[in-house]
Amino acid sequence: MKSKTENTGMSVTPSLKKWSLIFVALFFILWIAVSNFVYVVGVNNGSLSGAMYPLIEENWDHPRLQKLGFDERLLRVVADGATEFEKIVMLRGWVHRQWKGESASFCYPAWDAMEILTLARNHGNKAFCAQYAIVFLQACLSIGIPARYVDLPGHFVVEIWSNDFNKWVVMDPTGDIHFRRDDDVLDGIDLCEAYWKDSFRDIVKVSSDKTRTQIVKEDIGAYRDYSFLVKNNQLTDPMVVTVNGADRKLVLETDHKKYPYVGRDMVEFTAEILAWDQEGQTEKDSKRKRSNDPSDFRFPMNQTIIDVLALNQDKGEVRLGFRGVNSSSFVGFMVMKGNPGIWRESDANMLYKLKPGMNKFSCRIKSRFGRLGKIASIKLYYKANWLKRPKD
């Protein structure tokens, strides 16, 4: 009689495996159906400044700025500009037209736009590039545009912060020009690099009447050694100048004849200046503090940061926090829910109810002058309980 071998192990039939997988899948689907979750899909925030030499800005409430803007009706001057950048260019053109020509000798007044305009109009004081730059910079400040002085070999211009382009942009009010390469507007580093790398052939200069002219290398020759003044607050803290070897503060005088006189006096101004150290640069002012870190020059202004402060998965709610960065004239936030949506004023800390699916929130700072900074945004995906009827 043959022996019979018994298999005591448990075997799983294909049918049982199939039903097990179906059960797991159904359980997973049910879990998904009844669960709530919020997922941050992406955040597009403004930039933080890493500058070692941040701009020391003039007080936006300074009476001389307010008087300049009111007396010269500067908001009316720029009223027809469709964008903030167009308004800046229109303002530059206005400054350029306030006096024509330069003279070899003239009085060197306080760094005060109203004083410079008075001397030009009433006393024929045809000053040079520095005075054009001072009037333009303070005119920009009077309508809420951040700006800084740029010192070049034999020339003096301004860089403004453009919210439209989210960068510093060179403006030359003496020549009434700025520089473009394709769709980009250029800053001092761009122009210095173009000079030393011989990469200027695709750059044009643009005047306030929108005329575009292909540049030659000589047009950017002054930018071969680019630097900026770390202060623009000369109304509050008057510039120190050296006149015939002696230092003095350049304050407003009741008699313009008391000012230093270029052509008679030796006049040099003293200021803290940071110079760009361009690779391959063979001509530079060795007395100046230098940096090859772009963040020291391209630090951003009027930025917005969005933070997720809290998420309530069950209720489908998110609490968002908004921060303004490098905006000295900041007054509040504008927030838009949805895309497209409506911009509304907002507190710095807001609780929002999410709708099922994708949700987008955009925020930008608002300055006291109505200027709007770069848009920051956040996208969140909300999955609600599919089996629970939403309340009306």
Backbone hydrogen bonds, N-H to C=O, Kabsch-Sander energy under -0.5 kcal/mol:
donor,donor_aa,acceptor,acceptor_aa,energy
5,T,3,S,-0.5
6,E,4,K,-0.5
8,T,6,E,-0.8
13,T,11,S,-0.6
17,K,13,T,-1.9
18,K,14,P,-2.1
19,W,15,S,-2.1
20,S,16,L,-2.1
21,L,17,K,-2.2
22,I,18,K,-2.1
23,F,19,W,-2.3
24,V,20,S,-2.4
25,A,21,L,-2.6
26,L,22,I,-2.8
27,F,23,F,-2.5
28,F,24,V,-2.4
29,I,25,A,-2.6
30,L,26,L,-2.7
31,W,27,F,-2.5
32,I,28,F,-2.6
33,A,29,I,-2.6
34,V,30,L,-2.1
35,S,31,W,-1.1
37,F,383,K,-2.1
39,Y,381,Y,-2.8
41,V,39,Y,-0.8
41,V,379,K,-1.8
42,G,379,K,-1.4
44,N,377,S,-3.3
45,N,43,V,-0.6
46,G,304,T,-2.6
56,I,230,V,-3.0
57,E,55,L,-0.8
62,H,59,N,-2.2
65,L,62,H,-0.9
66,Q,62,H,-2.1
67,K,63,P,-2.5
68,L,64,R,-2.0
69,G,65,L,-2.5
70,F,66,Q,-2.3
71,D,67,K,-3.1
72,E,68,L,-2.1
73,R,70,F,-0.8
74,L,69,G,-1.8
76,R,73,R,-0.5
77,V,73,R,-1.6
78,V,74,L,-1.6
79,A,76,R,-0.8
81,G,78,V,-2.0
87,K,83,T,-1.9
88,I,84,E,-2.0
89,V,85,F,-2.2
90,M,86,E,-2.4
91,L,87,K,-2.3
92,R,88,I,-2.3
93,G,89,V,-2.2
94,W,90,M,-2.0
95,V,91,L,-2.2
96,H,92,R,-2.4
97,R,93,G,-1.3
98,Q,95,V,-1.7
103,S,126,K,-1.7
106,F,262,V,-1.2
108,Y,260,P,-3.2
111,W,250,L,-0.5
112,D,110,A,-2.5
116,I,112,D,-2.3
117,L,113,A,-2.6
118,T,114,M,-2.2
119,L,115,E,-2.4
120,A,116,I,-2.1
121,R,117,L,-2.5
122,N,118,T,-2.9
123,H,119,L,-1.5
124,G,120,A,-0.5
125,N,119,L,-2.1
126,K,124,G,-1.6
127,A,125,N,-1.6
131,Q,128,F,-1.0
132,Y,128,F,-1.5
133,A,129,C,-2.4
134,I,130,A,-2.4
135,V,131,Q,-2.3
136,F,132,Y,-2.4
137,L,133,A,-3.0
138,Q,134,I,-2.4
139,A,135,V,-1.9
140,C,136,F,-2.4
141,L,137,L,-2.4
142,S,138,Q,-1.8
143,I,139,A,-0.7
143,I,140,C,-1.2
144,G,141,L,-1.5
145,I,140,C,-2.8
148,R,159,E,-2.4
150,V,157,V,-2.6
151,D,227,S,-1.6
152,L,150,V,-0.5
152,L,155,H,-2.5
154,G,152,L,-0.6
155,H,152,L,-1.6
157,V,150,V,-2.4
158,V,171,M,-2.2
159,E,148,R,-2.6
160,I,169,V,-2.4
161,W,146,P,-2.6
162,S,160,I,-0.7
162,S,167,K,-2.8
163,N,161,W,-0.7
166,N,162,S,-1.4
167,K,162,S,-1.2
169,V,160,I,-2.5
170,V,186,L,-2.3
171,M,158,V,-3.6
172,D,177,I,-2.7
176,D,172,D,-1.1
177,I,172,D,-1.8
178,H,206,V,-1.5
180,R,204,V,-2.7
181,R,184,D,-2.6
182,D,202,D,-0.6
184,D,181,R,-2.3
186,L,179,F,-2.1
191,L,187,D,-1.9
192,C,188,G,-2.5
193,E,189,I,-2.8
194,A,190,D,-2.1
195,Y,191,L,-2.0
196,W,192,C,-2.3
197,K,193,E,-2.4
198,D,195,Y,-0.6
199,S,194,A,-1.8
203,I,200,F,-2.0
204,V,180,R,-2.5
205,K,213,T,-2.6
206,V,178,H,-3.1
207,S,211,T,-2.0
208,S,176,D,-0.6
210,K,207,S,-2.0
213,T,205,K,-2.2
215,I,203,I,-1.9
219,D,216,V,-1.7
220,I,217,K,-1.4
221,G,218,E,-1.2
223,Y,220,I,-1.1
224,R,221,G,-1.5
225,D,222,A,-0.9
226,Y,223,Y,-0.5
227,S,151,D,-0.8
228,F,274,L,-2.2
229,L,149,Y,-2.0
230,V,272,E,-2.0
232,N,56,I,-2.3
237,D,233,N,-3.1
240,V,270,T,-0.7
241,V,239,M,-0.5
241,V,248,R,-2.9
242,T,268,E,-4.1
243,V,241,V,-0.6
243,V,246,A,-3.3
244,N,242,T,-0.6
244,N,266,M,-2.8
246,A,243,V,-1.8
248,R,241,V,-2.4
250,L,239,M,-3.3
251,V,249,K,-1.5
256,H,254,T,-0.5
258,K,255,D,-2.2
259,Y,256,H,-1.4
262,V,106,F,-2.7
262,V,260,P,-0.6
263,G,265,D,-0.8
264,R,261,Y,-1.9
265,D,261,Y,-3.6
267,V,265,D,-0.7
268,E,242,T,-1.9
270,T,240,V,-3.1
271,A,269,F,-0.5
273,I,271,A,-0.6
274,L,228,F,-2.4
275,A,289,K,-3.0
276,W,226,Y,-2.9
277,D,291,S,-2.6
278,Q,276,W,-1.0
281,Q,278,Q,-2.0
286,S,284,K,-0.9
288,R,285,D,-1.4
289,K,273,I,-0.7
291,S,275,A,-2.1
296,D,293,D,-1.9
297,F,294,P,-1.7
298,R,294,P,-3.0
302,N,326,N,-2.5
303,Q,325,V,-2.4
305,I,323,R,-2.6
307,D,321,G,-2.9
309,L,307,D,-0.8
309,L,319,R,-2.6
310,A,319,R,-1.4
312,N,317,E,-2.8
313,Q,311,L,-0.7
316,G,312,N,-1.5
317,E,312,N,-1.9
318,V,352,Y,-2.2
319,R,310,A,-2.8
320,L,318,V,-0.6
320,L,350,M,-2.7
321,G,307,D,-2.9
322,F,348,A,-2.5
323,R,305,I,-2.4
325,V,303,Q,-2.7
330,F,327,S,-1.5
331,V,366,K,-2.7
332,G,366,K,-1.5
333,F,346,S,-1.0
334,M,364,R,-2.6
335,V,344,R,-3.3
336,M,362,S,-2.7
337,K,342,I,-0.5
338,G,336,M,-0.6
338,G,360,K,-3.3
339,N,340,P,-0.6
344,R,335,V,-2.5
346,S,333,F,-2.1
350,M,320,L,-2.5
352,Y,318,V,-3.1
354,L,316,G,-3.2
354,L,352,Y,-0.5
357,G,382,Y,-3.0
359,N,380,L,-2.7
361,F,378,I,-2.5
362,S,336,M,-2.7
363,C,376,A,-2.9
364,R,334,M,-2.0
366,K,332,G,-2.8
367,S,371,R,-2.7
368,R,329,S,-2.5
370,G,367,S,-2.2
373,G,365,I,-2.1
374,K,302,N,-1.2
376,A,363,C,-3.1
377,S,44,N,-2.1
378,I,361,F,-2.3
379,K,42,G,-2.7
380,L,359,N,-2.9
381,Y,39,Y,-3.3
382,Y,357,G,-2.7
382,Y,380,L,-0.5
383,K,37,F,-3.0
383,K,381,Y,-0.5
384,A,382,Y,-0.6
386,W,33,A,-3.0
386,W,384,A,-0.5
387,L,33,A,-0.7
388,K,385,N,-0.9
389,R,387,L,-0.6
